[in-house]
Amino acid sequence: MRPYAVKNQLEVKAINTEIYNFFSKPRKQMTLKELKGVWTWLQDKYPTNN
């Protein structure tokens, strides 16, 4: 997640807070399936700047 945030000029702490608020748990406590959902959500909310 950190490289994605840096590449897209996003604040890592702010993104982590949004993830926690949206998914109601920290990433460390998520299953692989949940983390895949986070990745999809992140790409939809913050499309990659190419």
C-alpha positions as CSV (number, residue, x, y, z in Angstrom):
1,M,0.0,0.0,0.0
2,R,2.8,2.4,0.8
3,P,4.4,2.3,-2.7
4,Y,0.9,2.9,-4.2
5,A,0.3,5.9,-2.0
6,V,3.7,7.4,-2.7
7,K,3.4,6.8,-6.4
8,N,0.1,8.6,-6.4
9,Q,1.2,11.4,-4.1
10,L,-1.2,10.4,-1.3
11,E,-0.5,10.5,2.4
12,V,0.0,7.0,3.8
13,K,-1.4,7.9,7.2
14,A,-4.5,9.5,5.7
15,I,-5.1,6.4,3.5
16,N,-4.7,4.1,6.4
17,T,-7.3,6.1,8.3
18,E,-9.7,6.0,5.4
19,I,-9.2,2.2,5.1
20,Y,-9.9,1.7,8.8
21,N,-13.0,3.9,8.8
22,F,-14.4,2.2,5.7
23,F,-13.6,-1.4,6.6
24,S,-13.9,-1.0,10.4
25,K,-10.7,-2.8,11.2
26,P,-6.9,-2.4,10.7
27,R,-5.2,-4.1,7.8
28,K,-3.2,-6.3,10.1
29,Q,-6.4,-8.0,11.3
30,M,-7.8,-8.6,7.8
31,T,-7.9,-11.8,5.9
32,L,-6.4,-12.1,2.5
33,K,-9.9,-11.9,1.0
34,E,-10.5,-8.7,2.9
35,L,-7.2,-7.2,1.8
36,K,-8.1,-7.9,-1.8
37,G,-11.3,-5.9,-1.2
38,V,-9.2,-3.1,0.3
39,W,-6.9,-3.1,-2.8
40,T,-10.0,-3.0,-5.1
41,W,-11.5,-0.1,-3.1
42,L,-8.2,1.8,-3.1
43,Q,-7.8,1.5,-6.9
44,D,-11.4,2.6,-7.4
45,K,-11.2,5.5,-5.0
46,Y,-7.7,6.6,-6.1
47,P,-7.0,5.6,-9.7
48,T,-3.3,5.2,-10.6
49,N,-1.6,8.3,-12.0
50,N,0.4,7.0,-15.0
